[in-house]
Amino acid sequence: MPSISPFRGVLLHLYENYYNLLQYRFSITESGNPAVCYNVKNFTGETMDKSFLTHIRHYRWLRILITTLLVLGSTLLFIQLFSQTSFKYNSLSFQLRPRLGVKGGTVIAVPPIGQLFFKSHQTPWQLIVTLDEVDFSSLAQKINSLPPKQQWLTLIQHKVKHTVLTFFVSVGIYGLLGGLFMLLVLRIHPASKMFRYGLLCSITLILLLITTTILTYQPRAIEHPQYQGVLSAAPWAMNLVTMGLDNIEVIGANLKKISQSLPTLFKQAEDIKNISELPTDLRILHVSDIHNNPAAFDFIEELISNFKIQFIIDTGDLTDYGTELEAKIIDRIPGLTVPYVFIPGNHESPLIIKRLAHTKNVILVIKKMLQIHGLTIIGAPDPAAFKYSSDVVATDQYLAAAQILIDRVRNMGKTPDIIAVHNRIMAKDLIGSVPLILHGHDHSYRLTVEKGTVIDDAGTTGAAGIRGIDDKGAAYSASISYWKKGPQGTMKLHAIDSIKINGGEGSLTIDRHTF
């Protein structure tokens, strides 16, 4: 018989004699040595050629590996399909189920409003908590007898612990059933070592999932929620989680009003206190790199309306080339009804700057220090903004402009609350000296904290304008900073929401960062 490559032989017969490979059950009829056996039959009764037996003798690890992978896969599949538990708290019914994936965490889904994501653990599965049903008929009665906050928290913590324990038991049972199912499908005898090894692998995987979830659990993850859903519901959803427990009485009053007035809910919505008004004293919208995209102002108007924005900071590149034709987009600014603080970027021009200086609501920040709503803001224009070219200037010109900004800050006599520039290079030497630096230019949203300074890159609120028209497209992005008054009446940065809308996918994502 012609020789055959070991791997080719194994793979060829693996397909033709699948079950026999896994079980290693051969009928020896001659010398008892598989290497010289001529009459070995597979489970269909067909004779197997001896080359397969010769090679399988040297590749027993392949049988073990394939069996192990199939058992583990079946364990995960059963956990995904069947491990779930339902629970009820007062008039609310929930379902808890797993979703396997690389991104671990907890998702609270409230159809059809949206969902909140918390990076609560590192294990590669998500725990999905879905609000299935609200019994509005009994909601009003139970809200009337809402217990004190501390008692309410104790009750819900006990309920959550019991539910999670029940869920983990469910994971163990169904995961083990999944492993057993695959072992039986492969016809592995319960008395064999392979059967015991398979069960051990299944149990180990289940214990790893549960224990690593417990060990990597982050209770403070609730302070950094990520929202996906309807834009108009975003303020309510974000603040319900981060501030709701401190204002349970207000929330209860709102729920009572809702439950008693379902037929006229939408008419009475304005009478219900907005949760977004609770946590802070000041809300600032940061936008950048609109690049002559009118849709950006529709986005901004929605954010102003839904998040109760008090003023806007734009860190430049309102236009592409700074031409007279593009200047028409400036006409959208007076309709925003809130102050519009503007720091010119490299895509501006003397014409655009002059037009902005004479536009209602616009506060042009070039050399002066700005005091607004109790905040001190220092801004510096991009050196390229004063010429009719969108090209960035040489590095030495940026460094010279940065030094002027540093000198202004040092000569103030006090630390400004916000430094606003278009290009990060202008403010990099002030990192560690101020609470917040705002910039744009990079067309990709990013928020970092370095040496105690929060650095907020708004990305591109205009989805990069014409540059964003490609296969993937750029996301519309912006951020909202929340400020609180301290004991001395000074403002302190409390949180930032990063907001991104992917126009191609139609998805909204909001990440909350607290400080």
DABEL-V141532 format. One record per pair of residues at least 6 apart in sequence whose ideal C-beta (glycine too) atoms are under 6 Angstrom apart, sorted by the first residue. I is the first residue (numbers start at 1). J is the second residue. Records with the same first field share a line. If there is no record, write none. Layout:
I->J + J
//
This chain:
4->51
6->55
9->51 + 55
10->55 + 59
13->52
14->21
17->42
19->43
20->42 + 43
21->63
22->63 + 67 + 186
23->187
26->40
27->40 + 41
28->37
29->39
30->37 + 38
34->53 + 57
35->54
37->50 + 53
40->48
41->47
42->48
68->201
70->182
71->179 + 182 + 198 + 201 + 202
72->201 + 205
74->178 + 181 + 182
75->175 + 178 + 179 + 202 + 205
76->100
77->178
78->174 + 175 + 177 + 178
79->98 + 171 + 174 + 175
80->100
82->174
83->98 + 170 + 171 + 174
84->97
85->96 + 166 + 167 + 170
86->95
87->94 + 163
89->159
90->142
91->135 + 138 + 139 + 142
92->134
93->132 + 133
94->129 + 131
95->130 + 132
96->129 + 167
97->128
98->125
99->126 + 128
100->125
102->124
104->121 + 122 + 123 + 124
105->117 + 118 + 119 + 120 + 126
106->118 + 120 + 127
107->115 + 117 + 126 + 128
108->116 + 129
109->115 + 130
110->131
113->229 + 230 + 233
114->228 + 229 + 230
115->228
116->225 + 227 + 237
117->226
118->221 + 222 + 225
119->221
120->218 + 221
121->213 + 216 + 217
122->216
123->212 + 213
136->259
139->259
140->256 + 259 + 260
143->252 + 255 + 256
146->252
149->248
168->210
172->206
175->206
176->202
179->202
183->195 + 198
188->194 + 195
223->514
224->512
225->241 + 512
226->511
227->234 + 237 + 238 + 510
228->509
231->302 + 508
232->306
234->510
235->276 + 306 + 307
236->275
238->512
239->275 + 276 + 279
240->275
243->278 + 279
244->251
247->278
254->272
257->272
261->268
280->482 + 483 + 484 + 494
281->484 + 485
282->310 + 373 + 483
283->307 + 308 + 309 + 310 + 480 + 482
284->481
285->303 + 309 + 312 + 480
286->313 + 438 + 458 + 479
287->314 + 458 + 461 + 478
288->315 + 440 + 458
289->317 + 440 + 443 + 460
290->296 + 318 + 461 + 462
291->317 + 320 + 462 + 464 + 465
292->319 + 320 + 326 + 329 + 465
293->462 + 465
296->461 + 462
297->332
299->476
307->480
309->338
311->338 + 339
312->340
313->341 + 420 + 438
314->342
315->343 + 420 + 422 + 438 + 439 + 440
316->343 + 344 + 345 + 422 + 440
317->345 + 347
319->326 + 347 + 352
320->347 + 465
321->390
322->348 + 349 + 351 + 352
327->352 + 355
330->355 + 359
333->340 + 359 + 361 + 362
334->360 + 361
339->361 + 363
340->361 + 362
341->363 + 365
342->356 + 362 + 364
343->365 + 379 + 420
344->353 + 381 + 382 + 385
345->382 + 422
346->382 + 384 + 392
347->390
348->385
349->388
356->362 + 364
357->364
365->379
366->381
369->378
370->377
374->491
375->417 + 491
376->416 + 417
377->418
378->416 + 419
379->420
380->405 + 421 + 426
382->422 + 423
383->393 + 397 + 401
384->392 + 393
398->425
402->426
406->429
416->434
417->435
418->436
419->427 + 430 + 434 + 437
420->438
421->427 + 439
422->440 + 441
423->441
424->439
427->437
431->450 + 451 + 453
432->451 + 453
434->453
435->493
436->454 + 493
437->453 + 455
438->456
439->457
440->458
442->457
443->460 + 464
444->459
445->459 + 477 + 498 + 500
446->457
447->456 + 498 + 513
448->455
456->479
458->478 + 479
459->477
460->474
461->478
463->474 + 476
464->474
468->474
473->503 + 504
475->500 + 502
476->501
477->500
478->499
479->496 + 498
480->497
481->496
482->494 + 495
483->491 + 493
484->492 + 494
486->492
493->515
495->512 + 514
496->513
497->510 + 512
498->511
499->510
500->509
501->508
//
